[in-house]
Amino acid sequence: SQIRDHKLPAIMVTHDHSDADAANGKLITLSAAL
């Protein structure tokens, strides 16, 4: 939650849980790549 708010607020803002989960998965993948 904090990572989404601070890293990608514009992209992560969504009320759709499916979109949020998909975006969160991408964020996890990106973080792992770093």
Summary of the structure (lengths in Angstrom):
residues: 34
radius of gyration: 9.2
end to end distance: 18.8
largest distance: 27.4
contacts: 66
relative contact order: 0.19
helix: 79%
strand: 0%
